[in-house]
């Protein structure tokens, strides 16, 4: 999904990408706000470094981490809070830990399994769906 930074309207990202493919190199929000078109900047709904995590979504992630039997961490250094705090919360309640990452993390010694390598290739092998270029 893509969200307008001005009016917060959400649009499927594929629709915005279609506009780019059609020649709109800097698509703006085309939502009607009152009698005008918003024109705000569009951004995919991902949290960039330094942005706060959505409160409700993080609360749900925290609950799930505290109640899971297996925590799978993929492609993270596990050094940035508050997400890195989820690992000890899971481990303290007896969850098992699987880490798939290209580099070492502070929780490697606590993990039941650590898999190193190119993330798509490792996941492809684990899931039985090899990555094709």
C-alpha positions as CSV (number, residue, x, y, z in Angstrom):
1,X,0.0,0.0,0.0
2,X,0.9,3.6,-0.5
3,X,-0.2,6.5,1.7
4,X,-0.4,10.2,1.1
5,X,1.7,12.1,3.6
6,X,-0.8,15.0,3.5
7,X,-4.4,13.5,3.6
8,X,-3.3,9.9,4.6
9,X,-5.4,8.3,1.9
10,X,-4.2,4.8,1.1
11,X,-3.9,3.4,-2.4
12,X,-2.6,0.0,-3.6
13,X,1.0,0.5,-4.7
14,X,0.4,-1.3,-8.0
15,X,-2.0,1.5,-9.0
16,X,0.7,4.1,-8.4
17,X,3.3,2.0,-10.2
18,X,0.9,1.8,-13.2
19,X,0.9,5.7,-13.2
20,X,4.7,5.7,-13.3
21,X,4.8,3.2,-16.2
22,X,2.3,5.4,-18.0
23,X,4.8,8.3,-17.7
24,X,3.8,10.1,-14.5
25,X,7.4,10.3,-13.0
26,X,6.3,12.0,-9.8
27,X,2.8,10.9,-9.0
28,X,1.0,12.9,-6.4
29,X,-2.2,12.1,-4.4
30,X,-5.2,12.5,-6.6
31,X,-7.7,12.2,-3.8
32,X,-10.4,14.9,-3.7
33,X,-10.3,16.8,-0.4
34,X,-13.3,19.1,-0.4
35,X,-13.4,20.7,-3.9
36,X,-9.7,20.4,-4.5
37,X,-7.3,17.6,-5.4
38,X,-4.9,16.8,-2.5
39,X,-1.6,16.7,-4.4
40,X,0.3,15.4,-1.5
41,X,3.5,13.3,-1.7
42,X,2.9,9.5,-1.9
43,X,5.0,7.1,0.1
44,X,4.8,3.3,0.4
45,X,3.6,2.2,3.8
46,X,6.9,1.1,5.3
47,X,8.6,2.4,8.3
48,X,11.9,4.2,7.4
49,X,14.8,4.4,9.8
50,X,14.1,7.0,12.4
51,X,10.3,7.0,11.9
52,X,8.1,5.8,14.8
53,X,6.5,2.4,14.5
54,X,2.7,2.4,14.2
55,X,1.5,2.0,17.8
56,X,-1.2,-0.5,17.3
57,X,0.8,-2.7,14.9
58,X,3.8,-2.7,17.3
59,X,1.5,-3.6,20.3
60,X,0.2,-6.6,18.3
61,X,3.8,-7.6,17.3
62,X,4.8,-7.4,21.0
63,X,1.8,-9.6,22.1
64,X,2.6,-12.1,19.4
65,X,6.3,-12.2,20.4
66,X,5.4,-12.8,24.0
67,X,3.0,-15.7,23.1
68,X,4.8,-17.4,20.2
69,X,6.5,-20.8,20.3
70,X,8.9,-19.9,17.6
71,X,10.3,-16.4,16.7
72,X,11.8,-16.2,13.2
73,X,14.0,-13.1,12.6
74,X,14.8,-12.5,8.9
75,X,17.2,-9.9,7.5
76,X,17.7,-7.8,10.7
77,X,20.8,-6.9,12.7
78,X,18.5,-7.1,15.8
79,X,20.3,-4.0,17.1
80,X,17.6,-1.3,16.7
81,X,15.1,-0.8,19.4
82,X,12.2,-1.3,20.0
83,X,12.1,-4.3,17.6
84,X,15.2,-5.8,19.1
85,X,13.5,-5.9,22.5
86,X,11.0,-8.4,21.1
87,X,13.7,-11.2,21.1
88,X,14.4,-11.3,24.8
89,X,10.6,-11.1,25.5
90,X,10.1,-14.2,23.4
91,X,13.0,-16.0,24.8
92,X,12.1,-15.3,28.4
93,X,8.8,-17.1,27.8
94,X,10.4,-20.2,26.3
95,X,10.1,-19.4,22.6
96,X,12.6,-21.0,20.2
97,X,14.6,-18.6,18.0
98,X,15.5,-18.9,14.3
99,X,17.7,-16.2,12.8
100,X,18.2,-15.9,9.0
101,X,20.6,-13.1,8.2
102,X,23.7,-12.3,6.2
103,X,25.7,-11.2,9.2
104,X,26.0,-11.9,12.9
105,X,23.5,-10.5,15.4
106,X,23.7,-10.0,19.2
107,X,21.2,-12.9,19.6
108,X,23.1,-15.6,17.6
109,X,24.2,-17.4,20.8
110,X,20.6,-17.5,22.1
111,X,19.2,-18.8,18.8
112,X,18.3,-22.4,18.3
113,X,19.2,-22.1,14.6
114,X,21.2,-19.4,12.8
115,X,21.3,-19.5,9.0
116,X,23.7,-17.2,7.1
117,X,23.7,-16.1,3.5
118,X,21.7,-14.3,0.9
119,X,18.2,-14.0,2.4
120,X,16.2,-14.8,-0.8
121,X,18.4,-17.9,-1.5
122,X,18.3,-19.1,2.1
123,X,14.5,-18.6,2.3
124,X,14.1,-20.3,-1.1
125,X,16.0,-23.3,0.1
126,X,14.1,-23.5,3.4
127,X,10.7,-23.1,1.7
128,X,11.6,-25.4,-1.2
129,X,11.2,-22.7,-3.8
130,X,14.6,-21.9,-5.2
131,X,15.2,-18.3,-6.3
132,X,15.4,-17.7,-10.0
133,X,16.9,-14.6,-11.6
